[in-house]
């Protein structure tokens, strides 16, 4: 398979995983807290700022992890297809 095509497929998998990870974190936050995730518009005190920082860290961590896993899996599938 063409190297450029492999990179495009791996990037698409990483992008889809990032979107899914963000949606999963958003759903988890809503279920756990009973309210939607915080936005920068709702920050008026320390508690809101803390929630916004926690939310940002959760989303960033989930997206980085999901992209890393998706990219690794896609590259692993490509390596296996080259062997067989």
JOGI-V596240 format. One record per residue. N is the residue number from 1. RES is the residue in three letters. OMEGA is omega in whole degrees, 0 to 359 (none if undefined). D_LAST is the distance of its C-alpha to the last C-alpha in whole Angstrom. Layout:
n->N res->RES omega->OMEGA d_last->D_LAST
n->N res->RES omega->OMEGA d_last->D_LAST
This chain:
n->1 res->UNK omega->180 d_last->13
n->2 res->UNK omega->181 d_last->16
n->3 res->UNK omega->179 d_last->17
n->4 res->UNK omega->178 d_last->20
n->5 res->UNK omega->177 d_last->19
n->6 res->UNK omega->180 d_last->17
n->7 res->UNK omega->178 d_last->20
n->8 res->UNK omega->179 d_last->22
n->9 res->UNK omega->179 d_last->19
n->10 res->UNK omega->178 d_last->20
n->11 res->UNK omega->178 d_last->23
n->12 res->UNK omega->177 d_last->24
n->13 res->UNK omega->179 d_last->22
n->14 res->UNK omega->179 d_last->24
n->15 res->UNK omega->179 d_last->27
n->16 res->UNK omega->178 d_last->27
n->17 res->UNK omega->179 d_last->27
n->18 res->UNK omega->179 d_last->30
n->19 res->UNK omega->180 d_last->32
n->20 res->UNK omega->179 d_last->31
n->21 res->UNK omega->179 d_last->32
n->22 res->UNK omega->179 d_last->35
n->23 res->UNK omega->179 d_last->36
n->24 res->UNK omega->178 d_last->35
n->25 res->UNK omega->178 d_last->37
n->26 res->UNK omega->178 d_last->40
n->27 res->UNK omega->178 d_last->40
n->28 res->UNK omega->179 d_last->40
n->29 res->UNK omega->182 d_last->43
n->30 res->UNK omega->179 d_last->45
n->31 res->UNK omega->183 d_last->44
n->32 res->UNK omega->186 d_last->45
n->33 res->UNK omega->182 d_last->48
n->34 res->UNK omega->179 d_last->49
n->35 res->UNK omega->179 d_last->50
n->36 res->UNK omega->179 d_last->47
n->37 res->UNK omega->181 d_last->46
n->38 res->UNK omega->174 d_last->48
n->39 res->UNK omega->181 d_last->49
n->40 res->UNK omega->180 d_last->51
n->41 res->UNK omega->184 d_last->54
n->42 res->UNK omega->183 d_last->54
n->43 res->UNK omega->177 d_last->55
n->44 res->UNK omega->181 d_last->59
n->45 res->UNK omega->182 d_last->59
n->46 res->UNK omega->181 d_last->57
n->47 res->UNK omega->179 d_last->55
n->48 res->UNK omega->178 d_last->54
n->49 res->UNK omega->177 d_last->53
n->50 res->UNK omega->179 d_last->51
n->51 res->UNK omega->180 d_last->49
n->52 res->UNK omega->178 d_last->48
n->53 res->UNK omega->177 d_last->47
n->54 res->UNK omega->178 d_last->45
n->55 res->UNK omega->180 d_last->43
n->56 res->UNK omega->180 d_last->42
n->57 res->UNK omega->178 d_last->41
n->58 res->UNK omega->181 d_last->39
n->59 res->UNK omega->181 d_last->37
n->60 res->UNK omega->179 d_last->36
n->61 res->UNK omega->180 d_last->35
n->62 res->UNK omega->181 d_last->33
n->63 res->UNK omega->179 d_last->32
n->64 res->UNK omega->180 d_last->31
n->65 res->UNK omega->181 d_last->29
n->66 res->UNK omega->178 d_last->27
n->67 res->UNK omega->181 d_last->26
n->68 res->UNK omega->180 d_last->25
n->69 res->UNK omega->181 d_last->23
n->70 res->UNK omega->179 d_last->21
n->71 res->UNK omega->179 d_last->20
n->72 res->UNK omega->179 d_last->19
n->73 res->UNK omega->180 d_last->17
n->74 res->UNK omega->179 d_last->16
n->75 res->UNK omega->176 d_last->15
n->76 res->UNK omega->177 d_last->13
n->77 res->UNK omega->178 d_last->11
n->78 res->UNK omega->181 d_last->10
n->79 res->UNK omega->179 d_last->9
n->80 res->UNK omega->180 d_last->6
n->81 res->UNK omega->177 d_last->5
n->82 res->UNK omega->181 d_last->6
n->83 res->UNK omega->187 d_last->4
n->84 res->UNK omega->none d_last->0
